[in-house]
Amino acid sequence: MRRLTWGNAYLLVVFSILYTPIIYLLVYSFNSGGTMHHFEGFTLEWYQEVFHDTRLLMIVLNTLIVALFSSLLSTVFGVIGALAIYYVKNWRVKQALLTFNNVLIVSPDVIIGASFLILFTLAGIQLGFVSVLLSHIAFSVPIVVLMVLPKLQEMSPTWVDAARDLGANEWHILTRIVLPFITPGIFAGFFMALTYSLDDFAVTFFVTGNGFSTLSVEIYSRARQGISLSINALSTLLFLLTIVLVAGYYWISRKGSRLYGMWKK
Amino acid sequence: MRKLVQSFIAVLLIALLLLYVSNRLNEAEGYAGDNTLIVYNWGDYIDPELITMFEKQTGLKVIYQTFDSNEAMMAKIAQGGTTFDVAVPSEYAISKMKEEGLLLPLDHRKLPNLKYIDPRFLNLSFDPNNRYSVPYFWGTVGIVYNREMLGGKKITSWNDLWDKNLRNQILLVDGAREVMGMALNSLHYSLNDTNKAHLEEAKRKLDALTPNVKAIVGDEIKMLIANEEAAIGVVWSGDAAEMIAENDKLDYVVPKEGSNLWFDNMVIPKTAKNIEGAHQFINFMLDPKHAAQNAEYVGYATPNKQALQYLPKEITEDKRFYPDFDKIGHLEVYENLGKRMLAYYNELFLEFKMHRK
């Protein structure tokens, strides 16, 4: 058995603080008492309520569709963007592009959401599926760029030179050398974009409308009315889904690095 | 590269499959096409069974969206990105929306059930001749308190809240008009007072209340009071009715100094696409039986005179929620005070919120 060092104890404390609220919520989703302050008995009633609610299931589907499409498209745009930034020769321009990219990541969601609302209003785009999809793509692209770029920088330029020496054209270099090398980064970017899109609230809150809603916005509007434990059940399901996605991400990235190891030999 | 392309196609296929499923579900539920009606209402402010009934009766599909403040609702309607067909603003919001041209006039020929509404609730100052609006619910602002937590002490007036023994016991609803109105009433001023000296005085009085105030919250006040997180809440009557249903140690009182009388009303915003359906919906909700069912679910008082006979006596005779009109002469309706005065109210309220204990 490993000894319990101060470092481990610290980690334990921090993680328990971080996870206690989630576990609290998770436990009460099985409460037959109907409130959050007294646990009466075990029930799956709230989960049944969630699965009988067609509107809610529609919203779950909407959320998944938006997440998949937006992360797919933003991965495509993000990879192209990362390649463009990588190939910029001028150091200043490169830094400027990177900074513009990072500003989008650190700027508050509320501001991004509000500016999208104004933009869509000006452009006459109806709020709904399209507006949510567009804004999700927009806030995911910088994340993908950030995940892919380090992989590109890791790549040794001599390989590209060697490929050219052996007569490869630009297309071959891209598809046989560059893309295979940065594949783990692309997957990482895709999964990051997916989780960002799934749990985004602030931006989505501004641009939903016409009956189209995503899970986090719906949970918010239901939670404001308080008490029903079906919200707990729903949050629990969402939490489990996120865990599965994170596990998937690690599994793929581990597999990716193993493949990369084989490829290097 | 092949792996990338394969994964890309796999994800794309999954997404398309989900899209197909959701479209099929949409069709099965009838949400596709033009036969939809978007209703924009406060959260949990209608009996969902009535929506199902309306859908069966008319073949229309109702999309129910919710807001949590008049201001948020007005912003979304003014923004114009969504085609809301029916909305339910409070009376002061209606005067404002009228001024900004956000409402369509109602066609009274299509609303025969309007005759069931108690005439006392028609033709009010905020909408002469009910050109734009039809009353939906009405109620008061008052104090809900936990008899047990207060040890049997009775609360009858606003000034009772300033009691030194109530330290950290009061939750206030987060509304500038409600909280400022409470302070003005406690000083025996009108809650539409525009005299700056009176308003300053009210603000100073509020500052003296801060040691007793535990928090200023939104809709979650219902949950907090029902869960006994605090003994006293300043709330709307319908919220109080819900809390009392949840926790029978609670009681509600309209303070004797006077308080606010408010109306929520159905209107058709200018964004409406299905104007015919909107009239049908409003008329449906005005039907006495439907109004009674709704009132029983929501807990607010219905302005529908004919509906009262369908409601249980213990509801309609509960003077806390259906006060006699001759006895409630001291209740006032919020008037539209104009942008500048309203901004001043908001500013004072904000200062109170930031006041250190």
Chai-1 contact restraints between the chains, C-beta under 6 A:
chainA,res_idxA,chainB,res_idxB,connection_type,confidence,min_distance_angstrom,max_distance_angstrom,comment,restraint_id
A,H37,B,N227,contact,1.0,0.0,6.0,A-B,restraint_1
A,M58,B,L25,contact,1.0,0.0,6.0,A-B,restraint_2
A,L61,B,L18,contact,1.0,0.0,6.0,A-B,restraint_3
A,L61,B,S22,contact,1.0,0.0,6.0,A-B,restraint_4
A,L64,B,L18,contact,1.0,0.0,6.0,A-B,restraint_5
A,I65,B,L18,contact,1.0,0.0,6.0,A-B,restraint_6
A,I65,B,L19,contact,1.0,0.0,6.0,A-B,restraint_7
A,L68,B,A15,contact,1.0,0.0,6.0,A-B,restraint_8
A,F69,B,A15,contact,1.0,0.0,6.0,A-B,restraint_9
A,L72,B,V11,contact,1.0,0.0,6.0,A-B,restraint_10
A,T121,B,Q79,contact,1.0,0.0,6.0,A-B,restraint_11
A,T121,B,G81,contact,1.0,0.0,6.0,A-B,restraint_12
A,Q126,B,G81,contact,1.0,0.0,6.0,A-B,restraint_13
A,L127,B,G81,contact,1.0,0.0,6.0,A-B,restraint_14
A,L127,B,T82,contact,1.0,0.0,6.0,A-B,restraint_15
A,T175,B,M1,contact,1.0,0.0,6.0,A-B,restraint_16
A,L179,B,M1,contact,1.0,0.0,6.0,A-B,restraint_17
A,P180,B,M1,contact,1.0,0.0,6.0,A-B,restraint_18
A,T183,B,L4,contact,1.0,0.0,6.0,A-B,restraint_19
A,G209,B,G81,contact,1.0,0.0,6.0,A-B,restraint_20
A,G209,B,T82,contact,1.0,0.0,6.0,A-B,restraint_21
A,N210,B,T82,contact,1.0,0.0,6.0,A-B,restraint_22
A,G211,B,I63,contact,1.0,0.0,6.0,A-B,restraint_23
A,S221,B,T66,contact,1.0,0.0,6.0,A-B,restraint_24
A,R224,B,G43,contact,1.0,0.0,6.0,A-B,restraint_25
A,R224,B,D68,contact,1.0,0.0,6.0,A-B,restraint_26
A,R224,B,D219,contact,1.0,0.0,6.0,A-B,restraint_27
A,Q225,B,G43,contact,1.0,0.0,6.0,A-B,restraint_28
A,Q225,B,D44,contact,1.0,0.0,6.0,A-B,restraint_29
A,Q225,B,D219,contact,1.0,0.0,6.0,A-B,restraint_30
A,G226,B,E220,contact,1.0,0.0,6.0,A-B,restraint_31
A,G226,B,K222,contact,1.0,0.0,6.0,A-B,restraint_32
A,G226,B,M223,contact,1.0,0.0,6.0,A-B,restraint_33
A,I227,B,M223,contact,1.0,0.0,6.0,A-B,restraint_34
